[in-house]
Amino acid sequence: MTHSDNASPSNQSVAGTSHHVQPGQHHPKMGKVAPSSSTADLKTGCFEIVREYQRGVKFRVGKLVRGPKGPGMCFVMPCIESFFIVDARTASFDIPKQLILTKDSLTVVVDAVVFYRIYDPVLAITKIENYTTSTQLLASTMIRHTLGTRTLADILADQPGIAKATREALDDATDPWGVKVERVEIKNIILPVELHNSMAAEGEATRQAKAKIVAAEGEFKASEALKEAGNVLRSSEGASKLRQLLMIDRVGSKYNTTVMVPIGFMNSK
């Protein structure tokens, strides 16, 4: 029994023999060996063990043999059957940094990460040559298209919405390949230095304008309060005299000086 979980086709024994065949070479019993692939391992032994997180796809004389196999031990008939093992666990890849022109004609650099898994191994083997590379290329195109239809303000304010829209579009496109896109996350949005400076200046100007508005509103409310206080003092002669005495007391206590009050000051109206 041959146990070959992570071995590449170049190290596989053919039909239980010890003869090793390089990809693309011809073998007298097996024929031409398929080149190695990064998406699935081609197994050529008599018995293959499929782990719990893997699924196998079998071909007999070039024809698909029913659905996916495993987990467990699978028998592969030498010479006439080929067996591919696909990893069904969630995998991830980084979308390279993309220079994107936004809807308002500004350039930003965006990088993201995609999480995906194989939900149908048969489709992943029979419908696409290399599902990993194809999904990566498609993800780069999708994120450029999604961000290109939005303004910079929308991109900065609604990153979760952009990630969701990209995931849905990518999932619909890869569904015929047996690939399920589980998650798309935007890692970073890099703005040009000039745009950083202009946004900082705009933010500072906005803060200053708000501060002036708040100060003006405070002055207005203070003037309204003083107007009401003046009306109250004018309506009551006793209140006005008490206010005058309070002012004299405050001045004397603060500066510790003698206050000279003109004759008739308290009797003035």
KAZIJO-V211461 format. One record per backbone hydrogen bond with DSSP energy under -1.0 kcal/mol. NH is the residue of the N-H (numbers start at 1). CO is the residue of the C=O. Records with the same first field share a line. If there is no record, write none. Layout:
NH->CO ; CO
This chain:
11->8
12->9
14->19
15->44
17->14
24->33
25->22
27->31
31->27
33->25
41->85
43->83
48->74
50->72
54->51
55->86
56->69
57->84
59->82
60->63
61->80
63->60
65->58
69->56
72->50
74->48
76->46
80->78
81->77
82->59
83->43
84->57
85->41
86->55
88->53
91->116
93->114
95->112
98->110
100->108
102->106
103->150
105->102
108->100
109->190
110->98
111->188
113->185
114->93
115->183
116->91
117->180
119->178
120->178
124->120
125->121
126->122
127->123
134->130
135->131
136->132
137->133
138->134
139->135
140->136
141->137
142->138
143->139
144->140
145->141
146->142
147->143
148->144
150->147
155->151
156->152
157->153
158->154
162->158
163->159
164->160
165->161
166->162
167->163
168->164
169->165
170->166
171->167
172->168
173->169
174->170
175->171
177->174
178->175
179->174
180->117
182->115
183->115
185->113
187->111
188->111
190->109
196->192
197->193
198->194
199->195
200->196
201->197
202->198
203->199
204->200
205->201
206->202
207->203
208->204
209->205
210->206
211->207
212->208
213->209
214->210
215->211
216->212
217->213
218->214
219->215
220->216
221->217
222->218
223->219
224->220
225->221
226->222
227->223
228->224
229->225
230->226
231->227
232->228
233->229
234->230
235->231
240->236
241->237
242->238
243->239
244->240
245->241
246->242
247->243
248->244
249->245
250->246
251->247
252->248
253->249
254->250
255->251
256->252
265->262
